[in-house]
Amino acid sequence: MEESKNTIRQRADEVKDYQCKNLIAVLENPMDMKNIGAVIRNANALGVEKIYVVDGRKSLPEDWQEMRERKSLYKISVSASKWTFIKRFDTSEECLAHLEKKRFTSIVTSPHVKGRQNFVLHEADYTQTRLAVWFGNESRGISDLVVERSECCISIPMFGIIESLNLATTSGIVLYEITKQRREYQAKYKRANRGAKTIPTVGS
């Protein structure tokens, strides 16, 4: 057991520099605990710093430590919930207010929305200092409130008969592109500041 813990700590140290600073994935009222667990697993594997969950049904505990130990979540996420910071909110308004106070830019994953800036996933820039990426409810999608308070909508290009993907798949595809861009940006930023006594990270 001790060897296993040491191995995990060693892995955490190895990936620390590859984590995407000030990047938050936000789930708006997800219906299925399995989907929450799957997104947590994706986010952790790709280096997303935090996950926020708007949970009006109060299906998740308030306390982060209690959430980390929740067996259903722990099992579904394949223990990723234990190594990921997760914060829940009762409403989207509460979450948006928190993000705006912290000067985060919000973007939403949604098909093209009339009257908003719309980008195909790989054509947008995700190197904002503080970025929150919203994923909508499995059946209703993202709420009008969040769309109105977000900078833009991004969509995954579809080329088949089926024009929708489940939450787990969507989050994996979207977060892969976003974390790839942010890691490249962070690496350039560090190289540009090489030689300084302190190397700042994005958003510091």
Secondary structure as UniProt FT lines:
FT   HELIX           2..15
FT   HELIX           16..18
FT   STRAND          20..28
FT   HELIX           33..46
FT   STRAND          48..54
FT   TURN            56..57
FT   HELIX           64..69
FT   HELIX           71..76
FT   TURN            77..79
FT   HELIX           80..83
FT   STRAND          85..89
FT   HELIX           92..101
FT   TURN            102..103
FT   STRAND          105..109
FT   TURN            114..115
FT   STRAND          118..120
FT   HELIX           121..123
FT   STRAND          131..135
FT   TURN            138..140
FT   HELIX           144..148
FT   STRAND          152..155
FT   HELIX           167..192
FT   TURN            193..195
FT   TURN            202..203
//
